[in-house]
Amino acid sequence: MIRLFRRDGLELMLNVDMIKDIAADPDTIITLLSGEKIQVKNSLSDVLTKIKAFRIGMDEENRNVDDHESNERDNKNRPG
């Protein structure tokens, strides 16, 4: 989830998997898969940066879990 701010200043945590598209005309409008539209204060580039950082973070978390599981398997398979 990413942290954004609605036009009225209220904080919003948005599940990035629910985003259908994002437009800037000039305000940033996020359309969700449900068809709901959310107007936010954040710029288009800010929203895209947050999504990218979220995705990279998720990839790193998954990689860390995979590395941890791999290390545990290696430790179990070592003669000892």
Protein Blocks (a to p, Z undefined) as FASTA:
>chain_A
ZZdddfkopacdddfklpfbdcddfbccdddfkopacddfbdfklmmmmmmmmmmmmmmm
mmmmmmmmmmmmmmmmpgZZ
